[in-house]
């Protein structure tokens, strides 16, 4: 499984390179965390018959599925698994408007957990909803009270707390 995460790797795995790698029997899929729907669509266009393309960020689940992607591996699914599964099932069942609405509902959660705060926020959100996740390891720091309340407010809007 290929994993494209340019934010942390400092390098983007280009769609043409993915297409070449997809020719290898050992390569069965890619989690693309570029956040670029163009890139995901291009990978599907070039190699979608050769490998499973998965959304790697919670803000592109719906468009990835609509372009023919096979699913998603996203941080927000740890906190809102039922919503993520419903989004997937709605697309697979042709309920595109329902799926689109779920994607839009998930955007604030994705923004706060992955774009604004990262791993520490995912752990904090899990703790808030009663799924003990502990605390982040050093060098990461725990969330402060103001940030915790911001996370709680997003979770409340999704009726997760």
PyMOL CGO cylinders between C-alpha atoms (Angstrom):
from pymol import cmd
from pymol.cgo import CYLINDER

trace = [
    CYLINDER, 0.00, 0.00, 0.00, 1.47, 3.32, -1.05, 0.3, 1, 1, 1, 1, 1, 1,
    CYLINDER, 1.47, 3.32, -1.05, 1.05, 6.28, 1.27, 0.3, 1, 1, 1, 1, 1, 1,
    CYLINDER, 1.05, 6.28, 1.27, 1.33, 9.78, -0.11, 0.3, 1, 1, 1, 1, 1, 1,
    CYLINDER, 1.33, 9.78, -0.11, 1.56, 12.32, 2.68, 0.3, 1, 1, 1, 1, 1, 1,
    CYLINDER, 1.56, 12.32, 2.68, 3.47, 15.33, 1.31, 0.3, 1, 1, 1, 1, 1, 1,
    CYLINDER, 3.47, 15.33, 1.31, 2.74, 17.45, 4.41, 0.3, 1, 1, 1, 1, 1, 1,
    CYLINDER, 2.74, 17.45, 4.41, 5.03, 15.24, 6.50, 0.3, 1, 1, 1, 1, 1, 1,
    CYLINDER, 5.03, 15.24, 6.50, 7.25, 13.60, 3.89, 0.3, 1, 1, 1, 1, 1, 1,
    CYLINDER, 7.25, 13.60, 3.89, 8.13, 16.85, 2.15, 0.3, 1, 1, 1, 1, 1, 1,
    CYLINDER, 8.13, 16.85, 2.15, 7.68, 15.10, -1.20, 0.3, 1, 1, 1, 1, 1, 1,
    CYLINDER, 7.68, 15.10, -1.20, 4.54, 14.50, -3.27, 0.3, 1, 1, 1, 1, 1, 1,
    CYLINDER, 4.54, 14.50, -3.27, 4.10, 11.14, -4.95, 0.3, 1, 1, 1, 1, 1, 1,
    CYLINDER, 4.10, 11.14, -4.95, 3.01, 12.28, -8.42, 0.3, 1, 1, 1, 1, 1, 1,
    CYLINDER, 3.01, 12.28, -8.42, 0.12, 10.51, -10.18, 0.3, 1, 1, 1, 1, 1, 1,
    CYLINDER, 0.12, 10.51, -10.18, 2.39, 9.39, -13.03, 0.3, 1, 1, 1, 1, 1, 1,
    CYLINDER, 2.39, 9.39, -13.03, 4.75, 7.73, -10.53, 0.3, 1, 1, 1, 1, 1, 1,
    CYLINDER, 4.75, 7.73, -10.53, 1.79, 6.07, -8.79, 0.3, 1, 1, 1, 1, 1, 1,
    CYLINDER, 1.79, 6.07, -8.79, 0.64, 4.73, -12.17, 0.3, 1, 1, 1, 1, 1, 1,
    CYLINDER, 0.64, 4.73, -12.17, 4.07, 3.21, -12.76, 0.3, 1, 1, 1, 1, 1, 1,
    CYLINDER, 4.07, 3.21, -12.76, 4.16, 1.66, -9.29, 0.3, 1, 1, 1, 1, 1, 1,
    CYLINDER, 4.16, 1.66, -9.29, 0.64, 0.30, -9.81, 0.3, 1, 1, 1, 1, 1, 1,
    CYLINDER, 0.64, 0.30, -9.81, 2.05, -2.01, -12.48, 0.3, 1, 1, 1, 1, 1, 1,
    CYLINDER, 2.05, -2.01, -12.48, 3.86, -3.95, -9.75, 0.3, 1, 1, 1, 1, 1, 1,
    CYLINDER, 3.86, -3.95, -9.75, 1.97, -6.95, -8.40, 0.3, 1, 1, 1, 1, 1, 1,
    CYLINDER, 1.97, -6.95, -8.40, 2.93, -6.04, -4.84, 0.3, 1, 1, 1, 1, 1, 1,
    CYLINDER, 2.93, -6.04, -4.84, 1.25, -2.61, -5.02, 0.3, 1, 1, 1, 1, 1, 1,
    CYLINDER, 1.25, -2.61, -5.02, -2.48, -2.94, -4.37, 0.3, 1, 1, 1, 1, 1, 1,
    CYLINDER, -2.48, -2.94, -4.37, -3.52, 0.53, -3.25, 0.3, 1, 1, 1, 1, 1, 1,
    CYLINDER, -3.52, 0.53, -3.25, -2.71, 4.07, -2.21, 0.3, 1, 1, 1, 1, 1, 1,
    CYLINDER, -2.71, 4.07, -2.21, -3.79, 6.26, 0.65, 0.3, 1, 1, 1, 1, 1, 1,
    CYLINDER, -3.79, 6.26, 0.65, -3.46, 9.77, -0.73, 0.3, 1, 1, 1, 1, 1, 1,
    CYLINDER, -3.46, 9.77, -0.73, -3.23, 12.43, 1.97, 0.3, 1, 1, 1, 1, 1, 1,
    CYLINDER, -3.23, 12.43, 1.97, -2.32, 15.27, -0.37, 0.3, 1, 1, 1, 1, 1, 1,
    CYLINDER, -2.32, 15.27, -0.37, -5.77, 16.78, 0.12, 0.3, 1, 1, 1, 1, 1, 1,
    CYLINDER, -5.77, 16.78, 0.12, -5.88, 17.49, -3.61, 0.3, 1, 1, 1, 1, 1, 1,
    CYLINDER, -5.88, 17.49, -3.61, -8.97, 16.13, -5.29, 0.3, 1, 1, 1, 1, 1, 1,
    CYLINDER, -8.97, 16.13, -5.29, -7.31, 16.80, -8.66, 0.3, 1, 1, 1, 1, 1, 1,
    CYLINDER, -7.31, 16.80, -8.66, -4.44, 14.53, -7.68, 0.3, 1, 1, 1, 1, 1, 1,
    CYLINDER, -4.44, 14.53, -7.68, -6.76, 11.79, -6.42, 0.3, 1, 1, 1, 1, 1, 1,
    CYLINDER, -6.76, 11.79, -6.42, -8.87, 12.00, -9.59, 0.3, 1, 1, 1, 1, 1, 1,
    CYLINDER, -8.87, 12.00, -9.59, -5.74, 11.84, -11.73, 0.3, 1, 1, 1, 1, 1, 1,
    CYLINDER, -5.74, 11.84, -11.73, -4.49, 8.75, -9.88, 0.3, 1, 1, 1, 1, 1, 1,
    CYLINDER, -4.49, 8.75, -9.88, -7.88, 7.12, -10.42, 0.3, 1, 1, 1, 1, 1, 1,
    CYLINDER, -7.88, 7.12, -10.42, -7.77, 8.06, -14.11, 0.3, 1, 1, 1, 1, 1, 1,
    CYLINDER, -7.77, 8.06, -14.11, -4.27, 6.70, -14.60, 0.3, 1, 1, 1, 1, 1, 1,
    CYLINDER, -4.27, 6.70, -14.60, -4.27, 3.69, -12.28, 0.3, 1, 1, 1, 1, 1, 1,
    CYLINDER, -4.27, 3.69, -12.28, -7.75, 3.17, -10.84, 0.3, 1, 1, 1, 1, 1, 1,
    CYLINDER, -7.75, 3.17, -10.84, -8.12, -0.18, -12.57, 0.3, 1, 1, 1, 1, 1, 1,
    CYLINDER, -8.12, -0.18, -12.57, -4.82, -1.39, -11.13, 0.3, 1, 1, 1, 1, 1, 1,
    CYLINDER, -4.82, -1.39, -11.13, -5.11, -0.33, -7.50, 0.3, 1, 1, 1, 1, 1, 1,
    CYLINDER, -5.11, -0.33, -7.50, -7.52, 0.82, -4.81, 0.3, 1, 1, 1, 1, 1, 1,
    CYLINDER, -7.52, 0.82, -4.81, -7.39, 4.56, -4.29, 0.3, 1, 1, 1, 1, 1, 1,
    CYLINDER, -7.39, 4.56, -4.29, -8.30, 5.71, -0.78, 0.3, 1, 1, 1, 1, 1, 1,
    CYLINDER, -8.30, 5.71, -0.78, -8.88, 9.22, 0.53, 0.3, 1, 1, 1, 1, 1, 1,
    CYLINDER, -8.88, 9.22, 0.53, -6.33, 10.05, 3.17, 0.3, 1, 1, 1, 1, 1, 1,
    CYLINDER, -6.33, 10.05, 3.17, -7.96, 13.22, 4.48, 0.3, 1, 1, 1, 1, 1, 1,
    CYLINDER, -7.96, 13.22, 4.48, -11.46, 13.60, 5.82, 0.3, 1, 1, 1, 1, 1, 1,
    CYLINDER, -11.46, 13.60, 5.82, -12.36, 16.54, 3.60, 0.3, 1, 1, 1, 1, 1, 1,
    CYLINDER, -12.36, 16.54, 3.60, -12.17, 14.55, 0.35, 0.3, 1, 1, 1, 1, 1, 1,
    CYLINDER, -12.17, 14.55, 0.35, -14.00, 11.30, 1.18, 0.3, 1, 1, 1, 1, 1, 1,
    CYLINDER, -14.00, 11.30, 1.18, -17.10, 12.11, -0.89, 0.3, 1, 1, 1, 1, 1, 1,
    CYLINDER, -17.10, 12.11, -0.89, -15.30, 13.38, -4.01, 0.3, 1, 1, 1, 1, 1, 1,
    CYLINDER, -15.30, 13.38, -4.01, -12.85, 10.47, -3.87, 0.3, 1, 1, 1, 1, 1, 1,
    CYLINDER, -12.85, 10.47, -3.87, -15.72, 7.98, -3.81, 0.3, 1, 1, 1, 1, 1, 1,
    CYLINDER, -15.72, 7.98, -3.81, -17.55, 9.84, -6.56, 0.3, 1, 1, 1, 1, 1, 1,
    CYLINDER, -17.55, 9.84, -6.56, -14.48, 9.62, -8.80, 0.3, 1, 1, 1, 1, 1, 1,
    CYLINDER, -14.48, 9.62, -8.80, -14.29, 5.87, -8.22, 0.3, 1, 1, 1, 1, 1, 1,
    CYLINDER, -14.29, 5.87, -8.22, -12.09, 5.65, -5.14, 0.3, 1, 1, 1, 1, 1, 1,
    CYLINDER, -12.09, 5.65, -5.14, -12.62, 2.59, -2.96, 0.3, 1, 1, 1, 1, 1, 1,
    CYLINDER, -12.62, 2.59, -2.96, -12.77, 4.17, 0.49, 0.3, 1, 1, 1, 1, 1, 1,
    CYLINDER, -12.77, 4.17, 0.49, -10.86, 6.23, 3.02, 0.3, 1, 1, 1, 1, 1, 1,
    CYLINDER, -10.86, 6.23, 3.02, -8.35, 5.93, 5.83, 0.3, 1, 1, 1, 1, 1, 1,
    CYLINDER, -8.35, 5.93, 5.83, -8.91, 9.15, 7.77, 0.3, 1, 1, 1, 1, 1, 1,
    CYLINDER, -8.91, 9.15, 7.77, -8.26, 10.42, 11.28, 0.3, 1, 1, 1, 1, 1, 1,
    CYLINDER, -8.26, 10.42, 11.28, -11.82, 11.65, 11.74, 0.3, 1, 1, 1, 1, 1, 1,
    CYLINDER, -11.82, 11.65, 11.74, -13.11, 8.08, 11.41, 0.3, 1, 1, 1, 1, 1, 1,
    CYLINDER, -13.11, 8.08, 11.41, -11.63, 7.42, 14.85, 0.3, 1, 1, 1, 1, 1, 1,
    CYLINDER, -11.63, 7.42, 14.85, -13.97, 10.03, 16.32, 0.3, 1, 1, 1, 1, 1, 1,
    CYLINDER, -13.97, 10.03, 16.32, -17.00, 9.83, 13.99, 0.3, 1, 1, 1, 1, 1, 1,
    CYLINDER, -17.00, 9.83, 13.99, -16.95, 6.28, 12.57, 0.3, 1, 1, 1, 1, 1, 1,
    CYLINDER, -16.95, 6.28, 12.57, -20.72, 5.99, 12.11, 0.3, 1, 1, 1, 1, 1, 1,
    CYLINDER, -20.72, 5.99, 12.11, -20.89, 9.19, 10.06, 0.3, 1, 1, 1, 1, 1, 1,
    CYLINDER, -20.89, 9.19, 10.06, -17.95, 8.08, 7.90, 0.3, 1, 1, 1, 1, 1, 1,
    CYLINDER, -17.95, 8.08, 7.90, -19.49, 4.65, 7.32, 0.3, 1, 1, 1, 1, 1, 1,
    CYLINDER, -19.49, 4.65, 7.32, -22.87, 6.24, 6.49, 0.3, 1, 1, 1, 1, 1, 1,
    CYLINDER, -22.87, 6.24, 6.49, -21.18, 8.54, 3.97, 0.3, 1, 1, 1, 1, 1, 1,
    CYLINDER, -21.18, 8.54, 3.97, -19.52, 5.54, 2.31, 0.3, 1, 1, 1, 1, 1, 1,
    CYLINDER, -19.52, 5.54, 2.31, -22.73, 3.49, 2.28, 0.3, 1, 1, 1, 1, 1, 1,
    CYLINDER, -22.73, 3.49, 2.28, -24.79, 6.40, 0.96, 0.3, 1, 1, 1, 1, 1, 1,
    CYLINDER, -24.79, 6.40, 0.96, -22.46, 6.77, -2.02, 0.3, 1, 1, 1, 1, 1, 1,
    CYLINDER, -22.46, 6.77, -2.02, -22.47, 3.03, -2.68, 0.3, 1, 1, 1, 1, 1, 1,
    CYLINDER, -22.47, 3.03, -2.68, -26.30, 3.03, -2.51, 0.3, 1, 1, 1, 1, 1, 1,
    CYLINDER, -26.30, 3.03, -2.51, -26.65, 6.01, -4.87, 0.3, 1, 1, 1, 1, 1, 1,
    CYLINDER, -26.65, 6.01, -4.87, -27.78, 8.38, -2.11, 0.3, 1, 1, 1, 1, 1, 1,
    CYLINDER, -27.78, 8.38, -2.11, -25.45, 11.13, -3.30, 0.3, 1, 1, 1, 1, 1, 1,
    CYLINDER, -25.45, 11.13, -3.30, -27.22, 14.10, -1.73, 0.3, 1, 1, 1, 1, 1, 1,
    CYLINDER, -27.22, 14.10, -1.73, -27.23, 12.42, 1.69, 0.3, 1, 1, 1, 1, 1, 1,
    CYLINDER, -27.23, 12.42, 1.69, -23.55, 11.56, 1.28, 0.3, 1, 1, 1, 1, 1, 1,
    CYLINDER, -23.55, 11.56, 1.28, -22.72, 15.12, 0.26, 0.3, 1, 1, 1, 1, 1, 1,
    CYLINDER, -22.72, 15.12, 0.26, -24.49, 16.47, 3.35, 0.3, 1, 1, 1, 1, 1, 1,
    CYLINDER, -24.49, 16.47, 3.35, -22.52, 14.10, 5.59, 0.3, 1, 1, 1, 1, 1, 1,
    CYLINDER, -22.52, 14.10, 5.59, -19.27, 15.22, 3.95, 0.3, 1, 1, 1, 1, 1, 1,
    CYLINDER, -19.27, 15.22, 3.95, -20.19, 18.84, 4.59, 0.3, 1, 1, 1, 1, 1, 1,
    CYLINDER, -20.19, 18.84, 4.59, -21.04, 18.01, 8.24, 0.3, 1, 1, 1, 1, 1, 1,
    CYLINDER, -21.04, 18.01, 8.24, -17.61, 16.41, 8.66, 0.3, 1, 1, 1, 1, 1, 1,
    CYLINDER, -17.61, 16.41, 8.66, -15.62, 19.39, 7.35, 0.3, 1, 1, 1, 1, 1, 1,
    CYLINDER, -15.62, 19.39, 7.35, -15.43, 21.32, 10.66, 0.3, 1, 1, 1, 1, 1, 1,
    CYLINDER, -15.43, 21.32, 10.66, -14.35, 18.15, 12.48, 0.3, 1, 1, 1, 1, 1, 1,
    CYLINDER, -14.35, 18.15, 12.48, -11.64, 17.48, 9.91, 0.3, 1, 1, 1, 1, 1, 1,
    CYLINDER, -11.64, 17.48, 9.91, -10.47, 21.08, 10.06, 0.3, 1, 1, 1, 1, 1, 1,
    CYLINDER, -10.47, 21.08, 10.06, -10.08, 21.15, 13.82, 0.3, 1, 1, 1, 1, 1, 1,
    CYLINDER, -10.08, 21.15, 13.82, -8.68, 17.64, 14.28, 0.3, 1, 1, 1, 1, 1, 1,
    CYLINDER, -8.68, 17.64, 14.28, -6.26, 17.43, 11.40, 0.3, 1, 1, 1, 1, 1, 1,
    CYLINDER, -6.26, 17.43, 11.40, -5.56, 20.87, 10.02, 0.3, 1, 1, 1, 1, 1, 1,
    CYLINDER, -5.56, 20.87, 10.02, -5.59, 22.99, 13.17, 0.3, 1, 1, 1, 1, 1, 1,
    CYLINDER, -5.59, 22.99, 13.17, -4.33, 20.73, 15.96, 0.3, 1, 1, 1, 1, 1, 1,
    CYLINDER, -4.33, 20.73, 15.96, -3.35, 17.27, 14.68, 0.3, 1, 1, 1, 1, 1, 1,
    CYLINDER, -3.35, 17.27, 14.68, -2.80, 14.08, 16.66, 0.3, 1, 1, 1, 1, 1, 1,
    CYLINDER, -2.80, 14.08, 16.66, -3.25, 15.77, 20.02, 0.3, 1, 1, 1, 1, 1, 1,
    CYLINDER, -3.25, 15.77, 20.02, -6.75, 16.88, 19.01, 0.3, 1, 1, 1, 1, 1, 1,
    CYLINDER, -6.75, 16.88, 19.01, -7.74, 13.40, 17.84, 0.3, 1, 1, 1, 1, 1, 1,
    CYLINDER, -7.74, 13.40, 17.84, -6.73, 11.98, 21.21, 0.3, 1, 1, 1, 1, 1, 1,
    CYLINDER, -6.73, 11.98, 21.21, -8.54, 14.78, 23.03, 0.3, 1, 1, 1, 1, 1, 1,
    CYLINDER, -8.54, 14.78, 23.03, -11.71, 14.32, 20.96, 0.3, 1, 1, 1, 1, 1, 1,
    CYLINDER, -11.71, 14.32, 20.96, -11.69, 10.60, 21.74, 0.3, 1, 1, 1, 1, 1, 1,
    CYLINDER, -11.69, 10.60, 21.74, -11.27, 11.35, 25.44, 0.3, 1, 1, 1, 1, 1, 1,
    CYLINDER, -11.27, 11.35, 25.44, -14.18, 13.85, 25.28, 0.3, 1, 1, 1, 1, 1, 1,
    CYLINDER, -14.18, 13.85, 25.28, -16.55, 11.33, 23.67, 0.3, 1, 1, 1, 1, 1, 1,
    CYLINDER, -16.55, 11.33, 23.67, -15.69, 8.70, 26.27, 0.3, 1, 1, 1, 1, 1, 1,
    CYLINDER, -15.69, 8.70, 26.27, -13.20, 6.60, 24.31, 0.3, 1, 1, 1, 1, 1, 1,
    CYLINDER, -13.20, 6.60, 24.31, -10.06, 6.84, 26.43, 0.3, 1, 1, 1, 1, 1, 1,
    CYLINDER, -10.06, 6.84, 26.43, -7.11, 7.55, 24.15, 0.3, 1, 1, 1, 1, 1, 1,
    CYLINDER, -7.11, 7.55, 24.15, -4.65, 8.82, 26.71, 0.3, 1, 1, 1, 1, 1, 1,
    CYLINDER, -4.65, 8.82, 26.71, -2.35, 11.71, 26.05, 0.3, 1, 1, 1, 1, 1, 1,
    CYLINDER, -2.35, 11.71, 26.05, 0.08, 12.46, 23.25, 0.3, 1, 1, 1, 1, 1, 1,
    CYLINDER, 0.08, 12.46, 23.25, 3.68, 11.37, 23.57, 0.3, 1, 1, 1, 1, 1, 1,
    CYLINDER, 3.68, 11.37, 23.57, 6.47, 13.93, 23.72, 0.3, 1, 1, 1, 1, 1, 1,
    CYLINDER, 6.47, 13.93, 23.72, 7.38, 16.13, 22.00, 0.3, 1, 1, 1, 1, 1, 1,
    CYLINDER, 7.38, 16.13, 22.00, 3.64, 16.71, 21.40, 0.3, 1, 1, 1, 1, 1, 1,
    CYLINDER, 3.64, 16.71, 21.40, 1.82, 18.59, 24.13, 0.3, 1, 1, 1, 1, 1, 1,
    CYLINDER, 1.82, 18.59, 24.13, -1.68, 18.12, 25.48, 0.3, 1, 1, 1, 1, 1, 1,
    CYLINDER, -1.68, 18.12, 25.48, -4.46, 20.42, 24.34, 0.3, 1, 1, 1, 1, 1, 1,
    CYLINDER, -4.46, 20.42, 24.34, -5.06, 23.55, 26.44, 0.3, 1, 1, 1, 1, 1, 1,
    CYLINDER, -5.06, 23.55, 26.44, -8.47, 24.36, 27.95, 0.3, 1, 1, 1, 1, 1, 1,
    CYLINDER, -8.47, 24.36, 27.95, -9.49, 26.86, 25.25, 0.3, 1, 1, 1, 1, 1, 1,
    CYLINDER, -9.49, 26.86, 25.25, -8.65, 24.41, 22.45, 0.3, 1, 1, 1, 1, 1, 1,
    CYLINDER, -8.65, 24.41, 22.45, -10.42, 21.60, 24.31, 0.3, 1, 1, 1, 1, 1, 1,
    CYLINDER, -10.42, 21.60, 24.31, -13.61, 23.68, 24.43, 0.3, 1, 1, 1, 1, 1, 1,
    CYLINDER, -13.61, 23.68, 24.43, -13.28, 24.45, 20.73, 0.3, 1, 1, 1, 1, 1, 1,
    CYLINDER, -13.28, 24.45, 20.73, -13.04, 20.71, 19.99, 0.3, 1, 1, 1, 1, 1, 1,
    CYLINDER, -13.04, 20.71, 19.99, -15.98, 20.00, 22.32, 0.3, 1, 1, 1, 1, 1, 1,
    CYLINDER, -15.98, 20.00, 22.32, -18.12, 22.59, 20.47, 0.3, 1, 1, 1, 1, 1, 1,
    CYLINDER, -18.12, 22.59, 20.47, -17.46, 20.89, 17.11, 0.3, 1, 1, 1, 1, 1, 1,
    CYLINDER, -17.46, 20.89, 17.11, -18.26, 17.48, 18.61, 0.3, 1, 1, 1, 1, 1, 1,
    CYLINDER, -18.26, 17.48, 18.61, -21.47, 18.88, 20.08, 0.3, 1, 1, 1, 1, 1, 1,
    CYLINDER, -21.47, 18.88, 20.08, -22.61, 20.16, 16.68, 0.3, 1, 1, 1, 1, 1, 1,
    CYLINDER, -22.61, 20.16, 16.68, -22.15, 16.64, 15.33, 0.3, 1, 1, 1, 1, 1, 1,
    CYLINDER, -22.15, 16.64, 15.33, -24.07, 15.31, 18.35, 0.3, 1, 1, 1, 1, 1, 1,
    CYLINDER, -24.07, 15.31, 18.35, -21.13, 13.17, 19.40, 0.3, 1, 1, 1, 1, 1, 1,
    CYLINDER, -21.13, 13.17, 19.40, -21.26, 14.50, 22.98, 0.3, 1, 1, 1, 1, 1, 1,
]
cmd.load_cgo(trace, "trace")
